[in-house]
Amino acid sequence: MSGREVTEETLRALLDQQAEGEALDYKRTCDLALLQDEVEMAKDIAAFQAFGGHLVYGADGQGRPTGELEDRQITLFDEANLSSKMRKYMAEPLALKSAAHRIDGALVIVVHVAPHPDGFTIMRAQGQYPVTNSRGKQENKCVFRPGDVFIRRGTQSDKWQPQDRERLLARRDARRREEQRAEFARTLAEIQDAQQGSRLAAAPAMTLTWNVDADSFESAALEMIRHNDVLPLSLFLRRSPADVFRLRQSDGTDSDQVLLDRVTQLCAAAVITGHDGLTRQGIQALARTYQSAADLYGHPRACITGPDAATLWWSIIARTEAIGGLAVREERWETVRTLALQRPAVGGRARYVSWLRHGLTHAARDGVLPNEERGERPGALIRAALDVTDRLEILRIDQPALPDPGQTGAPDGVLDSLCQFDALAAAISDIAAGEDNRTSQFYPNFAGYYAPRIEPVLQRLLTDPAMRHALLPDTELATVHETVNDICRLAHRLGFGTGWDFEDLQLPETAPPNT
């Protein structure tokens, strides 16, 4: 679980949601010195272990700081103290992060609960506290008993119902399938783990499969690239769009998402090793998969429901954003442009020039965004890309440990690069659309984070001719400057509730002519 989950930046983004959901709960106040508040918190944390999420203490139902938390709560909410209190009621594993911040002078505490690997936690002790009944007598209110399981249902923490079983067990089943893939890889290699990659890489071209664990697939891909034996990788990428469609139609598990992860890993390996041809093939594979669900105008094909298409599109653009962040850090500017300008539909009749804008629009329209998102909100796509990057190590292979949650605006190379890719993709899409079709061609997802995260890359875009030519060929500097200003103005408007002023970025007002 990363430290960025409880930074002030994350907290401000959570408050800016202005509404609770399955993965976000606001509490006006909480006093962990009181048994009642401790027991109620235990119930909420147990419920959040189903799918993960945030509890924000010291905010009302619209995400406004209440000022009702007292400073003495900071010690009580310390991670060690908090975990110790919660372990009285639920067993390990219990992964919690907490941090206290001042928002407009008011104390607000954010707690992040990671999903339980089994998809749920079972209460192991009774949770009760004394209350006064309607007759003025003291009695114990029992909130939960040993053996109870809780789940978030909308904005409430409720006991699970039989119909929740499939959702609750999905994560456990996915973990077990990944373990089976690892076992399959070991059997296929017939040697020790350290040699899996080289043996898989030496197999016949058509035997490269997605149905091995992530580490084995990554090792095999890197071995093939190292030996310049890319035919198996090319064949794998050619097969992947049809395989994704087949798995979505018949498999009934998360296998299509695993396959998309393997394509993403392969793209990342190609970016890191500078294999431009394989990078293009990987992006094309993702694009063909994306386009397979769209008609000529970018609408869901007749054989696919809107939510099903939107779910596929959202999962692909989240991975695209993750690859884009890596490409920014590796300064693969041509790859950044290619990632930004994939069309959502074959034939060019769709309204949007970029699948990033198209996928976000349909995800918001069809209710695919996480439950706490209300329509299009800054940061949603970047948060999804962070999840992909945290899951696939090759996307962050160049990065050190994650930042200290207590450091406001702490350096975070992964988050910085995702925001920077998003800003560059906005500029690329806006200019590519042309003067007659520039309305709503981009959405500043980066506006959900601190403005200075994008400042270095925009400064360089305006002052580095080589970078600018790779990203925006045959574009006048004045046009680039105007576009950057337009993007920052929109980001300022959409992110203004957080106080992150994108119009105060230190960007060059003018630049030398003919650059």
N, C-alpha and C positions, 0 to 999 in steps of 0.2 A: 504494500500500500504506500503510495507516494506522499511526501510531505506537502506537495502542492494542493492536496485536497482540503487543507485547512488554512491556507494563506489568507491574508486580508483581501487579496485580489479575488480569490475564489469566493470569499464571504460576500464581497460587494456584488459579485455576479449573482449569487444566490438571492440576496435581498432584492436585486433588480428584477427577479422573476415575478415578484409581487403577488404570488399565489402559491399555495401548497399543492403537493401532488404525491404520487406514489413514492417518489424518491426525495422528497423535501417536506420538512415539517417545521413550522415556526412555533415557538413557545414564548409567551410574554415574559415569563420569569420561571425560575426554578431554584429551590434551596435544597441542596443535597444533604444538608444537616437534618432535614425532615424525612422521616420514614416514608411518608406518603409520596413525596416527590421522587424519592429513590426507587420505590416500587413501580411507580408509573413510568419512570424512565426505563427501567429494566424491561417492561412490556414493550415500549417503543423500540428499544435497541434490538430486542429479539425479533420483532416484526421486520425491522430494516435488514436483518441478516438474510432474509429471503433473497433480496435483489440488490441490496446496498443502497446507500443514500446519505443525506445530511439532515441533522437536527440542528436548528439554529435557535439558541436561547437568548432572550432579550429583544425579540422582534414580534410585532403584532401580525395578524393574519394577512396583511398586505406588505409584509417585509419592512415595516418602518420600525427603527429602534425605539424601544419603550423607555429606556433609562431606568428600568425597575430592578436590574441585576445589581447586586452589591459587590464591592471589590473582594470581599472575603470568599466569594464563590470561585475566584480564580484558582485558589489552592485546591478547593474541593473538586474542580473540574480538571485538575492536572491528570494527564493520561494514566500515570501509575495509580493514583487514588481512584480514578473513575473505573479503570479496569478491575481493580481489586473489589470495589463495591459490586460490579456487575457479575463477577465470577461467583458470587454467592448464589446467584439465581440460574446461571447457565454455564455450561461446560466449555472448555476449549474445543476448537480454536475460536478465539474472540479477538478480532482485529479492530481496534479503535484508534482514532487520532482526534486530538482536540487542541484548540488554541483560542486564546482570548484576544480580542481586538477592540480598539476604540473607533466607533463610527459616529461621526458628528458629535463627539464628546461622550457618547453613551457606550457603556460596556456591552459587548455582544460576544457570545461564545459559540463557536461552531464545532460540532462533533461529526466526524465522518465514520460511518459503519461500513466495513467491507463485507461483501457477500460471503456467506458461509460456504465452504467448498461442497457441502452436501445439499445446499439449497435451503436449509432451514436449521434452526437450533431447537432443542427440546429443553424446556424448563426443568431444572432439577431440584428446585426448592419451592416452597409455597411463598407467594408474595401477598401480604396482607398488611393492613394498618387500621388503627382505631378510628372510628367516626361516631358522630352523635346522630342517632336515628330520629325519626319524626316525633317520638315520644320523649325525647330528651335523654335517652339512655345511651351509654357507650356500647358499641359492638364492633367487631372486626369486619372490615370489608375485604373480601378475598378477590384479588385481581387475577391471579393465576395459581395453578396447582402443578405439582410435579407431573411431567408428561405432556403438558400443554404446548402447542405450537402456534405461533402467531405469524401473520402475514400482513403486509400493507395492502389495503383495498381502498383505492382512491386516496382520500386524505385521512383515513382511519387505520388504527392498528387493531386488527380483529383476529379472533381464533380462526385457524384454517378450516376449510370445508372440503369435503371429498372432491369437489370439482377443481380444487386448487392443486391437486396432487401432481398432475402432469407438469404444470409450471414450476412447482417447487423442486421436483426431481430432475429438471432439465439440466441444471448445472452439474449435478452429480453424474448423470448419465454421460454428459459431454466429457467430463474428466475421465471416466472409465473408458470411453471410446478412444481418447488420446493415449491412455495407458495400453490399450490393445494395439493401437498403431505402433507404439514403441516396441511392443513385443513382436509384432509382425516384422518390423525393421530388423530386429535382432535375429529373428529366424531367417530372414532373407539374406542377411549378411553372413550368418553362421560364424561370427567372430565376436570379439569384445567390442564394447560400446565405442571405444576410442577409434576403432577402424571402420565403423559403420559407413561413414561418408565415402571413403575411398572404394569400398566394396560395392556400394550402391551405384557409385559413379561408373564402375567398370562393367555394370550389367548391360545387356543389350538395350539399344536405343528405345524400343517401345515399352520397356519394363519400368521406366521411371513413373512413379505413381504418387499421387497426393496422399494416399492412404497409409502414410507412415507418420510418425510423430514429427513435430516442428524441428527439433534439433537434427534429426537424421536427414530430413529433407534439405535443410539449410546446408549441412555438411556436404551432401551429395552435389548440390547445385554449385557450391564454391569449388569443389574438386573438378567438376566438369569445366567450369570457366577457367580454372588454373591451367588445365591441360588443353584448353581451346577446343573442347569436344562439346559443342553447343547443339548438335543435332538432336539429342534426346530432349534438351530443354526447349528447343523450337517446336518439336512435335508435341510436347506436353502443353505448351501454350496454344498451339493450334487446336488441340482437343478440348481445352478447358471451357470455352463458351457452351459447347453442346453438352459437356458433362455437368456444368452448373444447372442448365435448364433441365436435364434429365433428373438430377438429384432433387431439384425443387418440385418436380412433378410427382416423384414416386418414392423418395427416400423417407420422408417424414421425420428426419432428425436435423441436426445442424451441419450435416455433411457439406452442403453447398457453401456454408460460411467457412468451413475448414479449407475447402478447395480455393475459395477466394483468398484466404490467408496465404496459401502456398504460392499463388500467383503473385501476391504482394511481396512475399519473401524473395521470390525470384527477381522481381523488379528491383527490390532494394539491393540484392547482390550485384545486379548489373550496374546500378548507379554507383555503388561503392567501388567496384572494380573498373569503372570507366568503359564498360562494354556498351557502346551506344546502340549498336544494332540489336542486341538482346533487350536493352531498355525499351526501344521502340516496339519490339514484338510484345513485350509484357504489357505496355500501355494499350496496344491494339487489342490484346486479348481481353483486357478489362472493358475497353470500349465496345467490342463486339458483344460481350455479355450484357452490357448496359443497353445497347441498341436492340438486342433480341426481344426486349419487353416493350418496345415502342413502335407505334406506327409512323408513317411518314411525317406526321405533324408533332411527334413527340408525346402523343397521348398513349395510355396503356393499350396494348393490342387487345383485340376482341376476346381472345382466349385467356386473358389475364385480368384479374380484378385490379381496381385502382390501388387498394392497400398492398396487394401482393407486389405489384410493379414498384410502388413507392418504397417498399421495404428493401427490395433488391437494389434500387437506385441509391437509396440512402447508404446501404452497406458498402457500395462501390465508391461513392464519393468520399466517404470517411476514410477509406483506404487510399484513395487518390490524394487527399489532403495530407495523409501521413507520409506517403512517398514524396510529395512535394516539399514537405519540411526537410526531409533528408537531402533532396536535390538542392535546396537552398544552402544547407550547410556544406555540401560538397561543391557548391558553385557550378552546378550543371545547368546553366541558364537556358540552353536549348530544350532540355528536358522539362524545366519549369514551364516554358511556353507550350510545349506539346501537351503536358498534363492539363493546362488551363483551357486549351482550345479543342478538346474532344467534343464533337457534336453529339447531342442527345439522341439523334435519329439519323438514319441513312437517308440521303436525299436532300438535306439542308432546308426542309420546309418548316422545321420547328422554330418557335419564336426566339429561343435562346441560342446564342452561339457557343455556350459552354454548358457541359453537363453538370458543373458545380451548381450553377444557379437553377437549372432545371430540376435537379434532384432535390435540392433544398425546398423549392417551391412545392413540389408534389409531396414531400415528406410532411411539410407543415399542413398542407391541404387535407391529406388523408390520415392525419393523426398518428403518424409514424414517429414523430419526435418524442423524446422522453416525456413522461407524463407531466413533469413540472414546466415544460416549455409551453407557452401560450402562443401558438402560431410561430412566426419567424422571430427569434430573439437572438441578439448577438451572442456569439460564443458556442452555440449548440453544435455546429459542425466541428469546431476545433476541439470541443470536449470529446466528441466521438472519435476524432483522430488521435487524441491522447490515449484513449482506451486501446486503440489498435497498436499504437507505439509501445505502450506498456506491455502489451501481450506478446509482441513479436520483437525479440531482442535485437535482431539484425537492423531494425529501424532506428535503434539508439546505440549502436555498437561504438560510436565515437564519443559518447557522452559520459561525463563523470556522475557521481552520486547526485540524487535529487536534492533540491534546496531545503534549507531549514525553514519550516513553516512560520517561524517567528520573524523571519526577515521579510519586511514589506518590499515587494518588487524585486526579490532576490533573483540573481541570474539563473536562468533555466534555459539551456540551449535548445531543448526540444520544443518547449512552448514558444520561445522567441521565434524559432524557425517556422513553426506552423503559422503563427500570426503573420510573419513576413511573406510566406508563400501565399497566404490568403490575400494580402494587400497587393502583391504583384499580380496574382491571377485576376483581381478586380481591374487593375489597370489594363492588362492584356485584353480581357474580354470587352471592356468598355471601348477601347480603341478599335478592336477587330470588328465590332458591330457597325462602325461607321456612323456618320452624323445623323442618318435617317432612322437609326434603330438602336439608340443608346439608352433608352429608358429601361430601367430595371434589369440591365444585363449583368449586374453583379450585386452581391449583398455583403456588407462588411462584417463578416463573422468575427474579425479581429477586434471589433468595437466592444466586445465583451471583456477585453483585457486592457491592461495599462497601455496607454498610448506610446510611451517610449520604447515598447518592444518592437514597433515597426519603424521607428525613426532611422536606425542605421541603414536599412535596406533602401528606404526611399531617398535618403541623402545620396546614397551611392548610385541609385537609378538616375538621379538628376545630374550627377557629376562624373560618371564613368561611361564614356562613349562606347567602349567595347561591350560592357554589360548591357547597356541600353539597346545597342544594335542587335544583340542576341535575343533579347526579350521582345523588343518592339522595332523590328527592322523597317527601314524607310519611313520612320516617324519623326517629324520635326520636334526639336526640344521644346518649343513653345506649346505644342500639343500635349506632350508628356507632362509638362508642368501644370497645364490647365486640368488635365485628367487627375493628377495627384491631388490637386486642390479640391476638385469635386468629390473625390473619394473621402478625403479627410473631413470635408464639410458634412457629408452624409454620416460618417462614423461619429462625428461630434454630436449630431442630432440624435442618433439612435442610442449612443452610449452616454448621453448627458446626464441621465438619472444617476449614474455611478460617479459623476464628477470627473471623468477622464476626458480631458479637453484635447481632442485631436487637432483643434485649430491652433494650439500653442506649440506644436512640434517645431523644432528648430531646423527648418528646411531652407535651402537657398532660394531667395526670391528671384534671382536672375542667374544666368550662367553665360559664359563666354559664347559668342556666336559661332556657328559652324562646328558645334561639338556634338 
